Amino acid sequence: MSIILFAVATLGALGLIYGLGLALASKKFHVDVDPKIEKISKGLPGVNCGACGYPGCFAYAEAIAGKGEEINKCAPGGEDTIKHISEIMGIKASMKERNIAVIHCRSGGKNNTFLRYYYQGIATCKAAILVTNGPNLCNYGCVFQNDCIVACNFDAIHLDDNGMRIIDKEKCTGCGACVKACPRNLIELVPVSKKVHILCTSHDKGAEAKKRCGNKTACIGCGLCVKKCPVEAIELQDDLAVINYDKCVSCGLCAEVCPTKSIIDPLAGKRKIAFIIEENCIGCTICAKKCPVDAISGEVKKVHKIDPEKCIGCEICFAVCPKEAIEMR
Amino acid sequence: MEFVGKIFTLAVTAIFVQNFVLSRFLGLCPYIGVSKKLDSALGMGMAVIFVMTMASTFTWLIQTYLLIPLDLKYLQTIAFILTIASLVQLVEMIIQKTAPALYKALGVFLPLITTNCAVLGVAILNINEEFNFIESVLNGFFAGLGFTLVLLLMAGIRERLDKADVPKSMKGMPIAMVVAGCMALAFLGFSGLKI
């Protein structure tokens, strides 16, 4: 019994002495930490997704408080987070437009994929593409092992009945975790206002691309969309049309001409046409200059006209008019 | 004179012949982890020297005046770990206060000295070798010095390797492992020293 007592007493005494010593030392060597860091990090989502470019939410909070980092870099937090941080830091920042992920491939489901072989190996895309460049016939398409779903921290990617990955536009925060996870580089972050997408990544030549695509919607690199685009936002890159989303106005003209329907346009048929409210128009010609299809005509200081035949409903004039003299009907 | 000779022997043994990293293979985590940059390696080395010396001092005192008289030798490991952990905490506080840049550079490796087996190793070896108080303290100091030397050598080599034309598959960790092996082989040469 006494042995136990000795042992307990000795260790207890040692612990007590060390504890007291450390307590004293922590008083003496106390370092003041910026209280803002703690406050900011409480307002961040805490998912450590890395979309801001820092290793975690706490590191981002430190950078905001210490190095004056911009406060609108947290994609998952959105507007609420910016509001929270701007209250603490006393600075204002506008919300960047929200990005969401777009998968540039329409193959990879149960009935729209051609297979080379049945893949039964390790169930990750990274492993699957190592075996003769993936189980699907297309060398660029989705290999349907769903690394993106595993990578998503926000439960924003789901499988539909056909086994296709559907991105939930409400839940997607644009953090980019799936972009990094996809070994085929099929996923891109696109501003949420851009609606028209080329859903193919195949750089194969036309006939070859069409033959390999199980969904029959491969981009064959014909260049029709490039010619049709009113704002020169589409470019052919090695037999693949790619949209430059900085220029794209989501007018949907490219989707109309695409012979393989590899361009999707969810707004097709729903677009409104611009009309000028004559009493408001001051004839500034801004809209006429901005119109990508020259549908607006009119002299300086006179009421302008919009040709409804030519108007593509891109809403650029609606956005630039200084007098709110244009409405979409 | 005999004393000086003994200290010299102790130093050469702890630094070269029985180097903690390369012949006893203790403390390998910081050896690989903190050897990317010369200045953070130096900081880590200094921290380890300090902790090892202090740990040797305190553990020897605790062993001799507490554990042996009370016949509690079986508590050696836990009592030593307790001592080392407290010491590391203390060092961490001091560094955070006096050298914030060093504190940032060391990062997670500073608290990891707590579980650095080299520190516990030197404390237990001091007891096993039946060193007296002065010898224990010096052995702790020299062991830390040996650790720092190897860490600095490694950091210097790795800084140069960063700029060297290393094949892609060997870049980073693989080549560091090869270098570590070569260094261990080189230090094996010291085992021929007869002191």
Boltz contact constraints between the chains, C-beta under 6 A:
constraints:
  - contact:
      token1: [A, 6]
      token2: [B, 70]
      max_distance: 6.0
  - contact:
      token1: [A, 7]
      token2: [B, 72]
      max_distance: 6.0
  - contact:
      token1: [A, 7]
      token2: [B, 75]
      max_distance: 6.0
  - contact:
      token1: [A, 10]
      token2: [B, 72]
      max_distance: 6.0
  - contact:
      token1: [A, 14]
      token2: [B, 82]
      max_distance: 6.0
  - contact:
      token1: [A, 18]
      token2: [B, 86]
      max_distance: 6.0
  - contact:
      token1: [A, 22]
      token2: [B, 86]
      max_distance: 6.0
  - contact:
      token1: [A, 22]
      token2: [B, 89]
      max_distance: 6.0
  - contact:
      token1: [A, 25]
      token2: [B, 90]
      max_distance: 6.0
  - contact:
      token1: [A, 25]
      token2: [B, 93]
      max_distance: 6.0
  - contact:
      token1: [A, 26]
      token2: [B, 93]
      max_distance: 6.0
  - contact:
      token1: [A, 29]
      token2: [B, 93]
      max_distance: 6.0
  - contact:
      token1: [A, 29]
      token2: [B, 94]
      max_distance: 6.0
  - contact:
      token1: [A, 29]
      token2: [B, 97]
      max_distance: 6.0
  - contact:
      token1: [A, 31]
      token2: [B, 96]
      max_distance: 6.0
  - contact:
      token1: [A, 31]
      token2: [B, 97]
      max_distance: 6.0
